[in-house]
Amino acid sequence: MTKDPSKIKRCPECRRLVEAATMRPLSRTRFGGGVRFACPDCFKRVMMLRKATPGARSTK
């Protein structure tokens, strides 16, 4: 991991410190204020959950 603090972010899902360049977009925020990002591990976990339950999510 880089030592430059401006390139390190905290993943909102798992709270680990990761490099900002490796973070992936998960979804738009609830109030339309941008995009929520997560580390690669959390991104993979959430995408697998979405594939497993396609009809369970609400479309509101």
C-alpha positions as a Markdown table, in Angstrom:
| # | Residue | x | y | z |
|---|---|---|---|---|
| 1 | Met | 0.0 | 0.0 | 0.0 |
| 2 | Thr | 1.2 | 3.5 | -0.7 |
| 3 | Lys | 2.4 | 5.8 | 2.1 |
| 4 | Asp | 0.7 | 8.9 | 0.6 |
| 5 | Pro | -2.4 | 9.5 | 2.8 |
| 6 | Ser | -4.3 | 11.3 | 0.1 |
| 7 | Lys | -4.4 | 8.0 | -1.9 |
| 8 | Ile | -5.8 | 5.9 | 1.0 |
| 9 | Lys | -9.5 | 5.7 | 1.7 |
| 10 | Arg | -11.7 | 3.8 | 4.1 |
| 11 | Cys | -14.1 | 1.2 | 2.7 |
| 12 | Pro | -17.6 | 2.1 | 3.9 |
| 13 | Glu | -18.6 | -1.6 | 4.0 |
| 14 | Cys | -15.8 | -3.2 | 5.9 |
| 15 | Arg | -14.0 | -0.2 | 7.3 |
| 16 | Arg | -10.5 | -1.3 | 6.1 |
| 17 | Leu | -8.0 | 1.1 | 4.7 |
| 18 | Val | -7.4 | 0.6 | 0.9 |
| 19 | Glu | -5.9 | 2.5 | -2.0 |
| 20 | Ala | -8.4 | 4.8 | -3.6 |
| 21 | Ala | -7.4 | 3.5 | -7.1 |
| 22 | Thr | -8.6 | 0.0 | -6.2 |
| 23 | Met | -12.1 | 1.0 | -5.0 |
| 24 | Arg | -15.0 | 0.0 | -7.2 |
| 25 | Pro | -18.5 | 1.7 | -7.6 |
| 26 | Leu | -21.3 | -0.2 | -5.8 |
| 27 | Ser | -24.3 | 2.0 | -6.3 |
| 28 | Arg | -25.7 | 5.5 | -6.3 |
| 29 | Thr | -26.3 | 7.0 | -2.9 |
| 30 | Arg | -29.9 | 7.0 | -1.7 |
| 31 | Phe | -30.4 | 10.8 | -2.0 |
| 32 | Gly | -28.7 | 11.1 | -5.4 |
| 33 | Gly | -25.5 | 12.7 | -4.1 |
| 34 | Gly | -23.0 | 10.6 | -6.0 |
| 35 | Val | -21.7 | 7.1 | -6.2 |
| 36 | Arg | -20.8 | 4.8 | -3.3 |
| 37 | Phe | -17.5 | 3.0 | -3.6 |
| 38 | Ala | -16.2 | -0.1 | -1.9 |
| 39 | Cys | -13.0 | -2.2 | -1.8 |
| 40 | Pro | -12.6 | -5.0 | -4.3 |
| 41 | Asp | -13.4 | -7.7 | -1.7 |
| 42 | Cys | -16.7 | -6.0 | -0.7 |
| 43 | Phe | -17.5 | -5.3 | -4.3 |
| 44 | Lys | -17.2 | -9.0 | -5.2 |
| 45 | Arg | -19.3 | -10.0 | -2.2 |
| 46 | Val | -22.1 | -7.6 | -3.0 |
| 47 | Met | -22.1 | -8.6 | -6.7 |
| 48 | Met | -22.4 | -12.2 | -5.7 |
| 49 | Leu | -25.3 | -11.5 | -3.4 |
| 50 | Arg | -27.1 | -9.5 | -6.1 |
| 51 | Lys | -26.7 | -12.4 | -8.6 |
| 52 | Ala | -28.0 | -14.9 | -6.0 |
| 53 | Thr | -31.2 | -13.0 | -5.2 |
| 54 | Pro | -32.2 | -11.0 | -8.3 |
| 55 | Gly | -35.9 | -10.6 | -7.4 |
| 56 | Ala | -35.4 | -9.9 | -3.7 |
| 57 | Arg | -34.2 | -6.3 | -4.1 |
| 58 | Ser | -36.7 | -3.5 | -4.1 |
| 59 | Thr | -36.8 | -1.3 | -7.3 |
| 60 | Lys | -38.2 | 1.7 | -5.5 |
